Amino acid sequence: MSACLAQPPVQTSDSTLPPSPTPPTSLPTAPVPAPAWRRSSYSTGANNCVESARTRADGLAVRDSKDVNLPHLSFTPGAWTAFVHALCGEAAAS
């Protein structure tokens, strides 16, 4: 083995190298407001229903009122309309 390979690398300072770029700072973001959850007026108050809320993307979020910490389901307006029409036994208008 040659002598140059057996020696540890030597750190040198080279002032000709440009300084490392500063990482970009992230822009502050506005806090996302919590959705305004609404409970059905048919609810008995025994937490045995679902709650719904509008989302920022003009969709609908639905969650179980018994455990509001569980994830919610998200629906597009068209999917929710089709679901309600199916429950009522109606054909959804296209």
C-alpha positions in Angstrom: 0.0 0.0 0.0 1.4 3.4 -0.9 2.1 6.0 1.9 -0.3 8.5 0.5 -3.3 6.1 0.8 -2.5 5.2 4.3 -2.5 8.7 5.7 -5.7 10.4 6.8 -7.1 13.2 4.5 -5.9 16.7 5.3 -8.5 19.4 5.6 -7.5 22.6 3.8 -9.1 26.0 3.6 -9.6 27.3 0.1 -10.6 30.9 0.1 -11.3 30.8 -3.6 -14.4 28.7 -3.2 -17.7 30.7 -3.1 -19.6 30.7 0.1 -22.3 28.0 0.3 -25.7 29.4 -0.6 -28.1 30.3 2.1 -31.1 28.0 2.2 -34.3 29.8 1.2 -36.5 30.8 4.1 -40.0 29.6 4.0 -42.8 32.1 3.8 -45.1 32.3 6.8 -48.4 30.6 6.1 -51.7 31.6 7.5 -53.3 29.2 9.8 -56.0 27.0 8.2 -59.2 27.6 10.0 -61.0 24.6 11.5 -64.1 23.6 9.6 -67.4 24.7 11.1 -69.0 21.3 11.8 -72.8 21.2 11.7 -74.9 18.5 13.3 -78.3 17.4 11.8 -81.3 19.0 13.3 -82.8 15.5 13.5 -80.1 14.5 16.0 -81.3 13.5 19.5 -78.2 14.9 21.2 -77.0 11.4 22.1 -74.1 11.7 19.7 -75.5 9.1 17.4 -75.3 11.0 14.1 -72.9 12.4 11.7 -71.6 16.0 11.4 -70.8 17.8 8.2 -68.6 20.7 7.2 -67.7 22.6 4.0 -64.1 22.2 2.9 -61.8 24.8 1.4 -62.1 23.0 -2.0 -65.9 23.4 -2.1 -66.3 19.8 -1.0 -68.0 18.3 2.0 -66.4 16.6 5.0 -68.4 14.1 7.1 -67.4 12.7 10.5 -68.9 10.5 13.2 -70.2 12.6 16.1 -69.3 9.8 18.6 -65.6 10.3 18.1 -64.7 13.6 16.5 -61.0 12.8 16.7 -61.3 10.1 14.0 -60.5 11.1 10.4 -63.3 12.5 8.4 -64.5 11.4 5.0 -64.3 13.9 2.1 -66.8 14.2 -0.8 -67.0 16.3 -3.9 -70.3 18.1 -4.3 -71.3 15.7 -7.1 -70.5 12.6 -5.1 -72.5 13.8 -2.1 -75.5 14.8 -4.3 -75.4 11.3 -5.9 -75.2 9.7 -2.5 -78.2 11.6 -1.1 -80.3 10.9 -4.3 -79.4 7.2 -3.9 -80.6 7.2 -0.3 -83.9 8.8 -1.4 -84.3 6.3 -4.3 -84.0 9.1 -6.8 -81.9 9.3 -10.0 -79.3 12.1 -9.7 -79.6 14.8 -12.3 -76.6 15.1 -14.6 
